[in-house]
Amino acid sequence: MRNLMVWMGCLAMAGLATAAPTVVTTQGEESDLAKTFSSTDLIQGLIATELPGDMGWHPANSDPLDKLPAFTDGIGMRPTGLTGLLNDFPPAGSPAKRVQYNLAQAKDIAEIDVFTGNNGRDGRVFHTYTVEFSSDGGSSWTAPIYVQSHPSGTLNNAANNRWRAVLTQLTDTSGTLAAGVTNLRFDFYAVDNTGGQMRDPYNGINPFTGIDDGLTAAFVSPLVWEIDVIEVPEPATLALIGMGGLFLRRRRA
Protein backbone atom coordinates (compact mmCIF):
# COMPACT_ATOMS: atom_id res chain seq x y z
CA MET A 1 0.00 0.00 0.00
CA ARG A 2 1.28 3.43 -0.92
CA ASN A 3 2.40 5.65 1.96
CA LEU A 4 1.02 9.14 1.31
CA MET A 5 1.88 12.27 3.23
CA VAL A 6 0.77 15.82 2.54
CA TRP A 7 3.23 18.22 4.15
CA MET A 8 3.19 21.94 3.39
CA GLY A 9 5.87 24.26 4.64
CA CYS A 10 6.13 27.93 3.76
CA LEU A 11 5.53 28.00 0.02
CA ALA A 12 6.02 31.46 -1.48
CA MET A 13 6.49 32.69 -5.00
CA ALA A 14 7.00 36.31 -5.99
CA GLY A 15 4.29 37.83 -8.15
CA LEU A 16 1.79 35.01 -7.65
CA ALA A 17 -0.34 36.24 -4.77
CA THR A 18 -3.26 33.98 -5.70
CA ALA A 19 -1.13 30.92 -6.41
CA ALA A 20 -1.36 27.95 -4.11
CA PRO A 21 1.74 25.76 -4.38
CA THR A 22 1.22 22.29 -2.91
CA VAL A 23 3.61 19.50 -1.95
CA VAL A 24 2.58 15.84 -1.81
CA THR A 25 5.04 13.26 -0.45
CA THR A 26 5.04 9.51 -1.01
CA GLN A 27 7.59 7.13 0.46
CA GLY A 28 8.45 3.47 0.98
CA GLU A 29 9.84 1.21 -1.73
CA GLU A 30 10.25 2.60 -5.24
CA SER A 31 7.04 0.79 -6.17
CA ASP A 32 5.21 2.72 -3.43
CA LEU A 33 5.99 6.12 -4.94
CA ALA A 34 3.26 8.03 -6.77
CA LYS A 35 5.24 7.92 -10.02
CA THR A 36 8.57 6.84 -11.40
CA PHE A 37 11.48 8.78 -12.89
CA SER A 38 10.82 10.66 -16.12
CA SER A 39 13.05 10.34 -19.16
CA THR A 40 11.19 13.04 -21.11
CA ASP A 41 11.03 16.00 -18.70
CA LEU A 42 12.41 19.46 -19.46
CA ILE A 43 15.84 18.90 -17.89
CA GLN A 44 16.37 15.29 -18.98
CA GLY A 45 20.06 14.86 -19.76
CA LEU A 46 20.98 18.46 -18.90
CA ILE A 47 24.05 18.97 -16.72
CA ALA A 48 23.58 21.67 -14.11
CA THR A 49 25.96 24.47 -13.32
CA GLU A 50 27.22 24.41 -9.73
CA LEU A 51 26.73 27.81 -8.13
CA PRO A 52 28.89 29.74 -5.65
CA GLY A 53 28.44 28.24 -2.20
CA ASP A 54 28.08 24.70 -3.54
CA MET A 55 29.84 22.24 -1.21
CA GLY A 56 30.71 19.60 -3.75
CA TRP A 57 30.09 15.93 -3.01
CA HIS A 58 30.46 13.45 -0.17
CA PRO A 59 33.97 11.92 -0.29
CA ALA A 60 32.43 8.46 -0.79
CA ASN A 61 30.71 9.66 -3.97
CA SER A 62 33.54 9.21 -6.47
CA ASP A 63 31.82 7.95 -9.63
CA PRO A 64 31.21 10.87 -12.04
CA LEU A 65 27.89 9.31 -13.09
CA ASP A 66 26.66 9.50 -9.49
CA LYS A 67 27.15 13.27 -9.48
CA LEU A 68 25.45 15.91 -11.67
CA PRO A 69 24.45 13.46 -14.45
CA ALA A 70 22.48 11.42 -11.91
CA PHE A 71 20.05 14.27 -11.28
CA THR A 72 18.68 14.11 -14.83
CA ASP A 73 19.42 10.62 -16.19
CA GLY A 74 15.97 9.14 -15.50
CA ILE A 75 17.51 6.12 -13.78
CA GLY A 76 17.37 6.54 -10.00
CA MET A 77 19.73 4.60 -7.75
CA ARG A 78 22.66 3.11 -9.66
CA PRO A 79 24.41 -0.14 -8.62
CA THR A 80 27.04 1.85 -6.67
CA GLY A 81 24.45 2.63 -3.99
CA LEU A 82 25.87 6.18 -3.74
CA THR A 83 23.90 7.96 -6.45
CA GLY A 84 23.48 11.67 -5.75
CA LEU A 85 25.12 11.58 -2.32
CA LEU A 86 25.68 15.20 -1.28
CA ASN A 87 28.34 16.47 1.09
CA ASP A 88 27.74 16.46 4.85
CA PHE A 89 28.29 19.25 7.40
CA PRO A 90 27.08 22.37 5.59
CA PRO A 91 26.93 25.34 7.97
CA ALA A 92 23.56 25.76 9.67
CA GLY A 93 21.17 27.48 7.27
CA SER A 94 23.40 26.90 4.23
CA PRO A 95 22.74 24.45 1.40
CA ALA A 96 24.94 21.47 0.66
CA LYS A 97 24.30 21.67 -3.08
CA ARG A 98 23.51 24.69 -5.30
CA VAL A 99 22.75 24.08 -8.97
CA GLN A 100 21.20 25.91 -11.90
CA TYR A 101 19.53 24.59 -15.06
CA ASN A 102 19.22 26.69 -18.21
CA LEU A 103 16.43 25.79 -20.63
CA ALA A 104 16.83 26.13 -24.39
CA GLN A 105 13.59 28.12 -24.57
CA ALA A 106 11.02 29.51 -22.17
CA LYS A 107 8.61 26.92 -20.82
CA ASP A 108 5.59 26.82 -18.51
CA ILE A 109 6.19 24.41 -15.63
CA ALA A 110 3.45 22.30 -14.09
CA GLU A 111 5.36 20.20 -11.56
CA ILE A 112 8.72 19.52 -9.98
CA ASP A 113 9.43 16.00 -8.74
CA VAL A 114 12.40 15.25 -6.50
CA PHE A 115 13.38 11.67 -5.70
CA THR A 116 15.74 10.80 -2.85
CA GLY A 117 16.55 7.55 -1.10
CA ASN A 118 19.14 5.31 0.45
CA ASN A 119 19.73 1.58 0.57
CA GLY A 120 20.59 2.15 4.24
CA ARG A 121 16.96 3.16 4.92
CA ASP A 122 17.90 6.02 7.21
CA GLY A 123 17.60 9.79 7.40
CA ARG A 124 19.33 10.29 4.07
CA VAL A 125 16.07 9.36 2.32
CA PHE A 126 14.53 12.72 3.33
CA HIS A 127 15.02 15.93 1.40
CA THR A 128 14.76 19.68 1.85
CA TYR A 129 15.23 22.08 -1.03
CA THR A 130 14.33 25.47 -2.41
CA VAL A 131 13.64 26.28 -6.04
CA GLU A 132 13.65 29.65 -7.79
CA PHE A 133 12.61 30.53 -11.33
CA SER A 134 13.85 33.10 -13.82
CA SER A 135 12.01 34.22 -16.94
CA ASP A 136 14.69 36.58 -18.22
CA GLY A 137 17.74 34.38 -18.64
CA GLY A 138 18.80 34.58 -15.00
CA SER A 139 18.81 38.35 -14.54
CA SER A 140 16.08 38.18 -11.91
CA TRP A 141 14.54 35.40 -9.85
CA THR A 142 11.31 34.62 -8.06
CA ALA A 143 11.24 34.24 -4.31
CA PRO A 144 12.32 30.70 -3.36
CA ILE A 145 9.76 27.98 -2.75
CA TYR A 146 10.76 25.89 0.27
CA VAL A 147 10.02 22.15 0.20
CA GLN A 148 10.65 19.86 3.17
CA SER A 149 9.68 16.26 2.43
CA HIS A 150 8.57 15.43 6.00
CA PRO A 151 7.84 17.31 9.21
CA SER A 152 10.84 17.77 11.49
CA GLY A 153 11.08 14.92 13.98
CA THR A 154 9.95 12.22 11.52
CA LEU A 155 12.03 9.08 12.01
CA ASN A 156 13.35 6.64 9.44
CA ASN A 157 15.72 4.05 10.88
CA ALA A 158 15.96 0.39 11.92
CA ALA A 159 13.12 0.81 14.40
CA ASN A 160 10.87 3.21 12.49
CA ASN A 161 9.44 3.07 8.96
CA ARG A 162 12.47 1.68 7.08
CA TRP A 163 11.65 3.67 3.93
CA ARG A 164 14.08 3.31 1.03
CA ALA A 165 12.80 6.08 -1.25
CA VAL A 166 10.95 9.39 -1.03
CA LEU A 167 9.24 11.48 -3.71
CA THR A 168 7.88 15.01 -3.40
CA GLN A 169 5.63 16.48 -6.09
CA LEU A 170 5.51 20.27 -6.11
CA THR A 171 2.54 21.61 -8.07
CA ASP A 172 0.14 24.54 -8.03
CA THR A 173 -3.64 24.54 -7.82
CA SER A 174 -3.76 26.74 -10.94
CA GLY A 175 -2.06 24.02 -12.99
CA THR A 176 0.96 26.23 -13.65
CA LEU A 177 3.68 26.35 -11.05
CA ALA A 178 5.74 28.93 -13.00
CA ALA A 179 5.24 30.48 -16.44
CA GLY A 180 7.78 31.45 -19.10
CA VAL A 181 10.69 29.86 -17.25
CA THR A 182 14.14 30.11 -18.80
CA ASN A 183 16.23 29.05 -15.78
CA LEU A 184 15.76 27.11 -12.53
CA ARG A 185 17.94 27.27 -9.43
CA PHE A 186 17.90 24.57 -6.72
CA ASP A 187 19.43 24.62 -3.23
CA PHE A 188 19.51 21.23 -1.46
CA TYR A 189 20.04 21.09 2.30
CA ALA A 190 21.13 18.56 4.91
CA VAL A 191 18.24 16.63 6.44
CA ASP A 192 19.34 14.40 9.34
CA ASN A 193 21.33 14.14 12.58
CA THR A 194 22.76 10.60 11.98
CA GLY A 195 19.90 9.04 13.98
CA GLY A 196 17.42 8.94 11.11
CA GLN A 197 15.51 12.00 12.35
CA MET A 198 14.32 14.62 9.88
CA ARG A 199 15.47 18.13 10.84
CA ASP A 200 15.30 21.47 9.11
CA PRO A 201 18.57 23.24 8.21
CA TYR A 202 18.35 25.89 10.93
CA ASN A 203 19.19 26.39 14.57
CA GLY A 204 16.22 28.36 15.83
CA ILE A 205 13.64 29.96 13.55
CA ASN A 206 13.43 28.66 10.00
CA PRO A 207 13.06 31.84 7.91
CA PHE A 208 10.98 30.03 5.29
CA THR A 209 8.43 28.52 7.67
CA GLY A 210 8.69 30.95 10.58
CA ILE A 211 8.91 27.92 12.89
CA ASP A 212 11.60 26.69 15.29
CA ASP A 213 11.43 22.92 15.14
CA GLY A 214 13.18 22.73 18.52
CA LEU A 215 16.01 20.65 17.06
CA THR A 216 19.58 21.47 16.16
CA ALA A 217 20.30 21.95 12.48
CA ALA A 218 20.62 18.91 10.23
CA PHE A 219 24.15 18.11 9.06
CA VAL A 220 23.74 14.77 7.23
CA SER A 221 22.85 15.23 3.57
CA PRO A 222 20.56 13.23 1.27
CA LEU A 223 21.14 11.15 -1.83
CA VAL A 224 19.36 12.99 -4.65
CA TRP A 225 18.39 10.34 -7.18
CA GLU A 226 16.49 12.47 -9.69
CA ILE A 227 15.06 15.92 -10.38
CA ASP A 228 12.22 16.04 -12.92
CA VAL A 229 10.75 19.29 -14.25
CA ILE A 230 7.40 18.63 -15.92
CA GLU A 231 6.05 20.98 -18.58
CA VAL A 232 2.47 22.26 -18.64
CA PRO A 233 0.67 20.26 -21.36
CA GLU A 234 0.08 22.10 -24.62
CA PRO A 235 -3.54 23.19 -25.17
CA ALA A 236 -3.82 20.76 -28.11
CA THR A 237 -2.76 17.91 -25.83
CA LEU A 238 -5.31 18.93 -23.23
CA ALA A 239 -7.99 19.08 -25.92
CA LEU A 240 -7.17 15.57 -27.07
CA ILE A 241 -7.28 14.31 -23.49
CA GLY A 242 -10.67 15.96 -23.07
CA MET A 243 -12.00 14.45 -26.30
CA GLY A 244 -10.74 11.03 -25.25
CA GLY A 245 -12.49 11.31 -21.92
CA LEU A 246 -15.73 12.37 -23.64
CA PHE A 247 -15.44 9.44 -26.05
CA LEU A 248 -15.02 7.00 -23.19
CA ARG A 249 -17.99 8.43 -21.32
CA ARG A 250 -20.19 8.16 -24.39
CA ARG A 251 -19.17 4.53 -24.99
CA ARG A 252 -19.88 3.61 -21.40
CA ALA A 253 -23.26 5.32 -21.60
C-alpha positions as CSV (number, residue, x, y, z in Angstrom):
1,M,0.0,0.0,0.0
2,R,1.3,3.4,-0.9
3,N,2.4,5.7,2.0
4,L,1.0,9.1,1.3
5,M,1.9,12.3,3.2
6,V,0.8,15.8,2.5
7,W,3.2,18.2,4.2
8,M,3.2,21.9,3.4
9,G,5.9,24.3,4.6
10,C,6.1,27.9,3.8
11,L,5.5,28.0,0.0
12,A,6.0,31.5,-1.5
13,M,6.5,32.7,-5.0
14,A,7.0,36.3,-6.0
15,G,4.3,37.8,-8.2
16,L,1.8,35.0,-7.6
17,A,-0.3,36.2,-4.8
18,T,-3.3,34.0,-5.7
19,A,-1.1,30.9,-6.4
20,A,-1.4,27.9,-4.1
21,P,1.7,25.8,-4.4
22,T,1.2,22.3,-2.9
23,V,3.6,19.5,-2.0
24,V,2.6,15.8,-1.8
25,T,5.0,13.3,-0.4
26,T,5.0,9.5,-1.0
27,Q,7.6,7.1,0.5
28,G,8.5,3.5,1.0
29,E,9.8,1.2,-1.7
30,E,10.2,2.6,-5.2
31,S,7.0,0.8,-6.2
32,D,5.2,2.7,-3.4
33,L,6.0,6.1,-4.9
34,A,3.3,8.0,-6.8
35,K,5.2,7.9,-10.0
36,T,8.6,6.8,-11.4
37,F,11.5,8.8,-12.9
38,S,10.8,10.7,-16.1
39,S,13.0,10.3,-19.2
40,T,11.2,13.0,-21.1
41,D,11.0,16.0,-18.7
42,L,12.4,19.5,-19.5
43,I,15.8,18.9,-17.9
44,Q,16.4,15.3,-19.0
45,G,20.1,14.9,-19.8
46,L,21.0,18.5,-18.9
47,I,24.0,19.0,-16.7
48,A,23.6,21.7,-14.1
49,T,26.0,24.5,-13.3
50,E,27.2,24.4,-9.7
51,L,26.7,27.8,-8.1
52,P,28.9,29.7,-5.6
53,G,28.4,28.2,-2.2
54,D,28.1,24.7,-3.5
55,M,29.8,22.2,-1.2
56,G,30.7,19.6,-3.8
57,W,30.1,15.9,-3.0
58,H,30.5,13.5,-0.2
59,P,34.0,11.9,-0.3
60,A,32.4,8.5,-0.8
61,N,30.7,9.7,-4.0
62,S,33.5,9.2,-6.5
63,D,31.8,7.9,-9.6
64,P,31.2,10.9,-12.0
65,L,27.9,9.3,-13.1
66,D,26.7,9.5,-9.5
67,K,27.1,13.3,-9.5
68,L,25.5,15.9,-11.7
69,P,24.5,13.5,-14.4
70,A,22.5,11.4,-11.9
71,F,20.1,14.3,-11.3
72,T,18.7,14.1,-14.8
73,D,19.4,10.6,-16.2
74,G,16.0,9.1,-15.5
75,I,17.5,6.1,-13.8
76,G,17.4,6.5,-10.0
77,M,19.7,4.6,-7.8
78,R,22.7,3.1,-9.7
79,P,24.4,-0.1,-8.6
80,T,27.0,1.9,-6.7
81,G,24.4,2.6,-4.0
82,L,25.9,6.2,-3.7
83,T,23.9,8.0,-6.4
84,G,23.5,11.7,-5.8
85,L,25.1,11.6,-2.3
86,L,25.7,15.2,-1.3
87,N,28.3,16.5,1.1
88,D,27.7,16.5,4.8
89,F,28.3,19.3,7.4
90,P,27.1,22.4,5.6
91,P,26.9,25.3,8.0
92,A,23.6,25.8,9.7
93,G,21.2,27.5,7.3
94,S,23.4,26.9,4.2
95,P,22.7,24.4,1.4
96,A,24.9,21.5,0.7
97,K,24.3,21.7,-3.1
98,R,23.5,24.7,-5.3
99,V,22.7,24.1,-9.0
100,Q,21.2,25.9,-11.9
101,Y,19.5,24.6,-15.1
102,N,19.2,26.7,-18.2
103,L,16.4,25.8,-20.6
104,A,16.8,26.1,-24.4
105,Q,13.6,28.1,-24.6
106,A,11.0,29.5,-22.2
107,K,8.6,26.9,-20.8
108,D,5.6,26.8,-18.5
109,I,6.2,24.4,-15.6
110,A,3.5,22.3,-14.1
111,E,5.4,20.2,-11.6
112,I,8.7,19.5,-10.0
113,D,9.4,16.0,-8.7
114,V,12.4,15.3,-6.5
115,F,13.4,11.7,-5.7
116,T,15.7,10.8,-2.9
117,G,16.6,7.6,-1.1
118,N,19.1,5.3,0.5
119,N,19.7,1.6,0.6
120,G,20.6,2.2,4.2
121,R,17.0,3.2,4.9
122,D,17.9,6.0,7.2
123,G,17.6,9.8,7.4
124,R,19.3,10.3,4.1
125,V,16.1,9.4,2.3
126,F,14.5,12.7,3.3
127,H,15.0,15.9,1.4
128,T,14.8,19.7,1.8
129,Y,15.2,22.1,-1.0
130,T,14.3,25.5,-2.4
131,V,13.6,26.3,-6.0
132,E,13.7,29.6,-7.8
133,F,12.6,30.5,-11.3
134,S,13.8,33.1,-13.8
135,S,12.0,34.2,-16.9
136,D,14.7,36.6,-18.2
137,G,17.7,34.4,-18.6
138,G,18.8,34.6,-15.0
139,S,18.8,38.4,-14.5
140,S,16.1,38.2,-11.9
141,W,14.5,35.4,-9.9
142,T,11.3,34.6,-8.1
143,A,11.2,34.2,-4.3
144,P,12.3,30.7,-3.4
145,I,9.8,28.0,-2.8
146,Y,10.8,25.9,0.3
147,V,10.0,22.2,0.2
148,Q,10.7,19.9,3.2
149,S,9.7,16.3,2.4
150,H,8.6,15.4,6.0
151,P,7.8,17.3,9.2
152,S,10.8,17.8,11.5
153,G,11.1,14.9,14.0
154,T,10.0,12.2,11.5
155,L,12.0,9.1,12.0
156,N,13.4,6.6,9.4
157,N,15.7,4.0,10.9
158,A,16.0,0.4,11.9
159,A,13.1,0.8,14.4
160,N,10.9,3.2,12.5
161,N,9.4,3.1,9.0
162,R,12.5,1.7,7.1
163,W,11.7,3.7,3.9
164,R,14.1,3.3,1.0
165,A,12.8,6.1,-1.3
166,V,11.0,9.4,-1.0
167,L,9.2,11.5,-3.7
168,T,7.9,15.0,-3.4
169,Q,5.6,16.5,-6.1
170,L,5.5,20.3,-6.1
171,T,2.5,21.6,-8.1
172,D,0.1,24.5,-8.0
173,T,-3.6,24.5,-7.8
174,S,-3.8,26.7,-10.9
175,G,-2.1,24.0,-13.0
176,T,1.0,26.2,-13.7
177,L,3.7,26.4,-11.0
178,A,5.7,28.9,-13.0
179,A,5.2,30.5,-16.4
180,G,7.8,31.4,-19.1
181,V,10.7,29.9,-17.2
182,T,14.1,30.1,-18.8
183,N,16.2,29.0,-15.8
184,L,15.8,27.1,-12.5
185,R,17.9,27.3,-9.4
186,F,17.9,24.6,-6.7
187,D,19.4,24.6,-3.2
188,F,19.5,21.2,-1.5
189,Y,20.0,21.1,2.3
190,A,21.1,18.6,4.9
191,V,18.2,16.6,6.4
192,D,19.3,14.4,9.3
193,N,21.3,14.1,12.6
194,T,22.8,10.6,12.0
195,G,19.9,9.0,14.0
196,G,17.4,8.9,11.1
197,Q,15.5,12.0,12.4
198,M,14.3,14.6,9.9
199,R,15.5,18.1,10.8
200,D,15.3,21.5,9.1
201,P,18.6,23.2,8.2
202,Y,18.4,25.9,10.9
203,N,19.2,26.4,14.6
204,G,16.2,28.4,15.8
205,I,13.6,30.0,13.5
206,N,13.4,28.7,10.0
207,P,13.1,31.8,7.9
208,F,11.0,30.0,5.3
209,T,8.4,28.5,7.7
210,G,8.7,30.9,10.6
211,I,8.9,27.9,12.9
212,D,11.6,26.7,15.3
213,D,11.4,22.9,15.1
214,G,13.2,22.7,18.5
215,L,16.0,20.7,17.1
216,T,19.6,21.5,16.2
217,A,20.3,22.0,12.5
218,A,20.6,18.9,10.2
219,F,24.1,18.1,9.1
220,V,23.7,14.8,7.2
221,S,22.9,15.2,3.6
222,P,20.6,13.2,1.3
223,L,21.1,11.2,-1.8
224,V,19.4,13.0,-4.6
225,W,18.4,10.3,-7.2
226,E,16.5,12.5,-9.7
227,I,15.1,15.9,-10.4
228,D,12.2,16.0,-12.9
229,V,10.7,19.3,-14.2
230,I,7.4,18.6,-15.9
231,E,6.1,21.0,-18.6
232,V,2.5,22.3,-18.6
233,P,0.7,20.3,-21.4
234,E,0.1,22.1,-24.6
235,P,-3.5,23.2,-25.2
236,A,-3.8,20.8,-28.1
237,T,-2.8,17.9,-25.8
238,L,-5.3,18.9,-23.2
239,A,-8.0,19.1,-25.9
240,L,-7.2,15.6,-27.1
241,I,-7.3,14.3,-23.5
242,G,-10.7,16.0,-23.1
243,M,-12.0,14.4,-26.3
244,G,-10.7,11.0,-25.3
245,G,-12.5,11.3,-21.9
246,L,-15.7,12.4,-23.6
247,F,-15.4,9.4,-26.1
248,L,-15.0,7.0,-23.2
249,R,-18.0,8.4,-21.3
250,R,-20.2,8.2,-24.4
251,R,-19.2,4.5,-25.0
252,R,-19.9,3.6,-21.4
253,A,-23.3,5.3,-21.6
